[in-house]
Amino acid sequence: METLLYVLLIIVSVSLITVVLLQAGRSAGLSGAISGGAEQLMGKQKARGIEAFLVRATVVLSVLFFLLTILLAYFL
């Protein structure tokens, strides 16, 4: 049981790091330039949809991270 929780925690942690790094920062330096080009290519709705998906994925993965961490602390 503990091994399964550890494996799930590692998968969720790596996924959470990836999703956070994919999001545009507040300053939107280089990533803003890239997403600006993507907005012209795919339209503003597409870029907004991708950003909304990344925000939702961040929330879901962070909740899973905290739940798995609490479960592991409980079993140890």
Secondary structure as GFF3:
##gff-version 3
##sequence-region A 1 76
A	DSSP	alpha_helix	2	22	.	.	.	ID=ss1
A	DSSP	alpha_helix	30	42	.	.	.	ID=ss2
A	DSSP	alpha_helix	44	75	.	.	.	ID=ss3
###
